[in-house]
Amino acid sequence: MSAQTTPVRTGDPRLAVRSLSVRFGGLSALDDVSLDVHEGEVVGLIGPNGAGKTTLFNAVCGLVRASAGAITVGGVPLPPDPTRLSARGVARTLQGLGLFRGLTVRENVLAGCLGATDPGTDAQRQLDALDLAAHADRSVGDLPYPEQKKVALARALVAEPQLLLLDEPAGGLGPDDIAALGDLVRHTAATGCAVLLVEHHVDFVMGVCDRVVVLDFGRVIATGTPDEVAGDPAVDEAYLGIEVTTP
Ligand SMILES: Nc1ncnc2c1ncn2[C@@H]1O[C@H](COP(=O)(O)OP(=O)(O)OP(=O)(O)O)[C@@H](O)[C@H]1O
């Protein structure tokens, strides 16, 4: 079977990152990074530890200041204030869980409903959609880890974001939960949401993403469909740890 080729996308991207650089003192965490995520598209952002993936998420969320470059959502520059992101249709999950452990499942989901006109109804709809309703009034810390990951997703999805940033959503999950997660990510994209996904689980990334962007030492070293990226020797060398020899 021939490799997929990158589809030609028309129209403005939902997320546009242009020539973004972020420095921490003398360290260049991101260097001239550009990427797009379109409506209905799932883009994977992969790379070795320390490549700059979380820094890019933090820059999109206004948590770190760029030294150069621009970020727009829906063609409009993001406000520097991270507390206003949900009003701009941006939601994010965190590495690990990032849940309020002292609160119930429902209360955690309600935390994603800031500014909603009917947060109780929205939260219930999302709890039902992710099969969490039976646990709604339990303390979130009492749930098994995969269910807690689902609560974190529910909190991000409840406001029906236009741009969803997922930071290692498959981390700590077994094969069945990862398969269900893949279905959920594809379903979310099918509603028109643009999804940017940071993940170390390569099989998951290759199975769920339309395109993949590979970072190494803060720079984009490859971009394309999963097939294109998987066949790129620079990616094998930098990310998969395979030594590439030339004949
Ligand atoms: N607040 C910070 N202050 C100083 N250096 C930082 C800060 N945040 C990240 N870094 C550095 O920036 C580089 C990129 O880190 P980042 O966390 O974005 O990488 P990553 O690709 O997300 O890694 P991982 O896969 O391990 O999560 C690393 O060298 C890291 O040590």
The ligand as a Tripos MOL2 file, in Angstrom:
@<TRIPOS>MOLECULE
LIG
   31    33     1     0     0
SMALL
NO_CHARGES

@<TRIPOS>ATOM
      1 N1          9.8290   27.0810   33.2000 N.pl3     1 LIG1
      2 C1         10.9680   26.6340   32.6840 C.ar      1 LIG1
      3 N2         12.1380   27.1950   33.0380 N.ar      1 LIG1
      4 C2         13.3110   26.7740   32.5140 C.ar      1 LIG1
      5 N3         13.4130   25.7970   31.5790 N.ar      1 LIG1
      6 C3         12.2630   25.2110   31.1980 C.ar      1 LIG1
      7 C4         11.0010   25.5970   31.7120 C.ar      1 LIG1
      8 N4         10.0460   24.8330   31.1300 N.ar      1 LIG1
      9 C5         10.6820   24.0040   30.2910 C.ar      1 LIG1
     10 N5         12.0100   24.2340   30.3250 N.ar      1 LIG1
     11 C6         13.0260   23.5590   29.5060 C.3       1 LIG1
     12 O1         12.6170   23.7440   28.1510 O.3       1 LIG1
     13 C7         12.8930   22.5670   27.3990 C.3       1 LIG1
     14 C8         11.6050   22.0570   26.7920 C.3       1 LIG1
     15 O2         10.8130   21.5280   27.8420 O.3       1 LIG1
     16 P1          9.3410   20.9490   27.6060 P.3       1 LIG1
     17 O3          8.7860   20.6070   28.9380 O.co2     1 LIG1
     18 O4          8.5600   21.8780   26.7540 O.co2     1 LIG1
     19 O5          9.6630   19.6330   26.7800 O.3       1 LIG1
     20 P2          8.6800   18.4330   26.4140 P.3       1 LIG1
     21 O6          8.9200   18.1220   24.9910 O.co2     1 LIG1
     22 O7          7.2890   18.7700   26.8220 O.co2     1 LIG1
     23 O8          9.2490   17.2670   27.3220 O.3       1 LIG1
     24 P3          8.4940   16.0150   28.0140 P.3       1 LIG1
     25 O9          8.1760   15.0690   26.9050 O.co2     1 LIG1
     26 O10         9.5110   15.4740   28.9480 O.co2     1 LIG1
     27 O11         7.2730   16.5490   28.7130 O.co2     1 LIG1
     28 C9         13.5470   21.5760   28.3600 C.3       1 LIG1
     29 O12        14.9480   21.7000   28.2350 O.3       1 LIG1
     30 C10        13.0830   22.0550   29.7270 C.3       1 LIG1
     31 O13        14.0160   21.7130   30.7330 O.3       1 LIG1
@<TRIPOS>BOND
     1     1     2 1
     2     2     3 ar
     3     2     7 ar
     4     3     4 ar
     5     4     5 ar
     6     5     6 ar
     7     6     7 ar
     8     6    10 ar
     9     7     8 ar
    10     8     9 ar
    11     9    10 ar
    12    10    11 1
    13    11    12 1
    14    11    30 1
    15    12    13 1
    16    13    14 1
    17    13    28 1
    18    14    15 1
    19    15    16 1
    20    16    17 2
    21    16    18 1
    22    16    19 1
    23    19    20 1
    24    20    21 2
    25    20    22 1
    26    20    23 1
    27    23    24 1
    28    24    25 2
    29    24    26 1
    30    24    27 1
    31    28    29 1
    32    28    30 1
    33    30    31 1
@<TRIPOS>SUBSTRUCTURE
     1 LIG1         1 GROUP 0 **** ****
